[in-house]
Amino acid sequence: MSTATAIEHELRIPCFGGTVGVRATGAGEQEADAAVALERARALLLEIHDRLTRFEDDSELSHLNADPRERVPASPLLRRFAAAVREAGERSDGLVDATCLPAVEAAGYREHLDPTAAHDPRAATAPTWTADGAWRRVGVDGEHVVRPVGVRLDSGGIGKGLAADLAGELLAGLPAWAVDCGGDLRIGGSARVPRSIAISDPFHPGETVHELQVARGAVATSGTTRRAWTTTGTRADAHHLVDPRTGRPADTGVVQVTALAPTALEAEVRAKTALLLGPARARRALPHGGVVVTSGGDVQVVPRPVRVRLPRPH
């Protein structure tokens, strides 16, 4: 099907502490399909926000975090998130740990933080966090979420990556579509239309360090410069990306990583893993390609693997 006369519809949805963008293309009969799919995606994304935010006491995630039981009844969405928590820990060997919420809060990230706003003073406290592999005991048992008593989960980047993937499932039959959940992008469509993804320079806002062309798959960027704040009132000295090995905001020599992957959840996990591994080992976490920016301003482009199509046997 040609997309030359197709119309791209777009939604901008305030959620996840920022703005989510959803685009979908349809032509002819599929134009109406695109409009319907966008509205379904809007409803789903708002539901994900309402259920998985930790900043509202009445969210399902907050109820889970406050529940004294080890095994808690949960909606299909919360169960899928719990499974994603376990997957993230396994894929990153514990570097992406959604159970280290106490350390995130100790750094000062206790409420919504607008990444576009000026740095604001936030009180930090000594972290009481000790990595103990609690993510290994997070999972799903039937219609219940299981996690150690007292362990609280942080939806964070895992939630955004999962949201991009779930919204993408609703758009999958359209010629072209894209979901951008605050830096976690899922892209697809039957027409395989490539989209240009500009990777921002973390040191010079408005400038670009690299550009990717993606027709299908996912892109996620994790960094230490956007959701940052000051605990001293003078300069930014803290950020949201906590290293579970130390319980403190990460300081590894890498300030930003963009990862490519088949799904947004995997891309999110790989980007954060690469950042926490540091400059010498970051490439190991990017098997599908990506871009690493070090604290010294060096830009390392990890190429995507070349896929060779072998001829079918006669």
N, C-alpha and C positions, 0 to 999 in steps of 0.2 A: 504494500500500500504506500502511495506517495504521501509525504507530509508537506508538500509544497503549498497546498491551500489549507493546511490544518491550522487551527486556532489554539494557541496555548493559553490556558486558563491559569490563574495564580491566586493563591490565598496567602495572607499574612496573619498569623495567629499568635496572640500574646500568650505564651506559656513557657514552662521550664525556666523561669527567671529571665526570659528574653523574648525573641520573636522567632517563630517557626515559619519557614516558607515552604509551600507545597505548589508544584507546578505539574500540569497534566495537559497533554495534547490530544485532541480528537478532531476528526474530519467526517463530515456526513453524519451517518447514524451514530458514530462513535463520539461525536461532539457532545451529545446529550449524555452518553455514558461517562464522559470525562467530568462533566458538571456534577453528576450524581456521585461519582467516586470521590471527588474532592470534598463534597459535603460529608460523606462517610468518614473520610480521613480526618476532617476537622473534628467531628464528634469523637472519634477514637483518640486523637491526640489530646483533646481536652479531658477525656476520661482518664487517660494515662497520667496526665498532670495531676488531676484531682486525687487519684488513688495512690500515686507513688511519691508525691512530695513529702519531704520530712519537715517542711516549714509550716504545715497546718496540723493542728492537733487532732482534727477529725478525719484526716486521710486514712486510708486503709493501712498504709505503711506505718504511720504513727501508732495506730492501734496495735499492729503487730509488734512494734518496738516496745510498747508499754505492757504487752501481755506477759504475765508471769509464767505461762505454760511453755513447754518445749515444743509442743505440737499444736498448731493453731489452724483452725479452719480458714480457708482463703479462697478468693476469687480466682478464676483461671488466669487473669492478668498477673496477680501477685504471685501465683505459683510459677508462671513463666519467668517472672523477674527473679525469683529465688533460684530457679534452675540456671539462669544467666549468671548469677553471683558465683555459683559453683563452677560454671564453665570458665568464667573470667579468671578465677583463681588457678584452675588447672592449666589453662593456656599460658598464663604468665608466671607459673611456678610461685604464686603467692604475691607477686608484685602489684597486681590489681586486686585489692582486698576491700570489699564493700563492708567489712565488719570493723574497719578502723575509724568509725564515726567519732568516738571520743577524742581521737587525736586531731581530726578535722575541726571539731568544735573548740578544742583547746587552742588551736591556731587562730581562732577568731571568726570562723565561718559558721555562725549560728543562725543566720537569717539570709534572705535573698540578697544577692550582691549583683548590682547592675554592672556588667563588664565594660560598658561604655561610659560609666560615671567616673568622676575624679576619685582618686584614692581617699578613703575616709578612715579616721582612726578607729581601730577595733582592738579591744583588749585581748591579749593573749595570756594564757596560763600555762604552767608547766604541764606537759602531757603526761598522763597516767597510763598511756597505752603501752602494752607489751605484745609483740606479735606472737600469737600462739597457734596459728593455723586454724582458727575457728571457722574460716570459710569452708574448710573440708567437711564440716558438720552441718552445713546449710544445704537443704534439699527439699524434695517434694515427696510426700507419702500419701498417695490417693488424692483426696481433696484438701490436704493439709500442707502447710509449710512447716518444716522442721528446722530448728536452729537451737544452739545452746541457750539455756535460760540466762537472761540478762544481756545477750548479744543483740545489738541494734544494727540495722542495715541502712546504708546510705545509697540512695538510688543513683545520684550523680551522673557521671558519664555513661555508666552501664544502662541506666534508665533511658538516656537520650538515644543511645545506639539502638536499644531494643525498640523504642518508639519509632525511629526511622524505618526499621525493618518491618514492623507491624503495619505502619501506614503504607509502605510500599506494597505489601501483600494485597491491599485493597485497590491498588492502581495497576496491578501486574498485567492486565489484559489490554492496556492502552498502547498506542504507538510510541509515546515518549512521556516520561514522567521523572520527577525528582523531588526528594524530600530533604530539607535542610533543618535539622534539629540543633541549632546553635553550634555548628561546626562538625556535626555528624551527618553525613550525606549518604543517602541511598538513591541510586540512579538506575533506570531501566527503561524498558519499552520494546515492543516487537520490531520497531523500525531501526533499532540500534543507532539512534542519532547521537553522535558524540557531543558532549558538553565541555566547555572550557572551565576549569576550576583554577582560579587564581589563589596562590598561597601567599598570604600576607607576610610582610616583613615585621617580625616582632619588635624590632628596634626603631622602625620608621613607619608609623601609621600611614596608611594610604599607598604605600609602595608594595611591590610584589617581588618575591624572591624566586618564584618558579611558577610554571603553569602546566597543568595536567589536562589531558583529553580523556574523558571517560564516557563510554556509551552504556556500560552495564557494570554494576558492582557498587562499591562503597568507598568513601573517603572520610577519614576522621583526623582532626587535628587536636593535639593536646599540648598545652603550653603553660608556662609559669608567669606570663606577663599580663594576661587579660583580666582574670579574676584575682587581682592582687590588691593589697591594702597595706596600711601602715599601722604598726602597733606602738609607734613612738611619736606620731604626729608630725614627723619631718620627711620621711621618705618611705616608699614601699619596701617593706622588709618581710612580708608574708604573702602567701598565696594559697589557693585551694588544693593544690596537688601535693598531698602528703605522701611521704615515703614510708610505707608500713614497716620498713626495717628500723627506722629511727623514731617514728612518730612525729616527725617535724616536716615542715614544707621542704620539698625536694630541692637539693642543690647538688646536681650531678655533673655540671658542665654542659648540659643540654638544656636549652630554654624552650624549644618547640620541635615537635615531630608531627609530620603528616604521614599517615599510613593508608595504603590501598589494601583492600580485601574484598572477598565476595559479599560479605554482609557488614552492615554498619556496626553491629555489636563486635564482630571480630576486629574491624578496623580500629574501633575505640580502644579495645584491649591492647592491640599491637602498638598503637601510638603511645599509650601511657607506659607500656613495658619498655619500649625503646628509649623513652626519655629517662626512665629510672635506671636503665642499664648504663647510661653514660656514653660519651663519644666513641670510645674504643669498641663497644659491644652493641651499640644501637642497631647496626645493620642486621644483626642476627634475628631481631624481632620483626623484620620487614621482608618476609619472603615474597610478597606480592609487589614490592616496590614502595617508595616513599621519599620523603625529604626530611633531613635532619638539620636543625640550626643550632649551633653551639653558642655558649655564652660569649665566646670571642667573635661571633659574627660569621663564622665559616658556615657555608651551606653545602651539605653533602646530599647529592641526588642519588638515590638507590634505584636503579632501573628495574622496570617490570620484567619478569622472565619472558623469554621469547618462546611462544608455543608453536611447535612444528606439527603441522597436520600431515600425518602419514597417509599415503594412498590406500584405499580399501582393497583388500585382497580380492582377486577375481574368483 
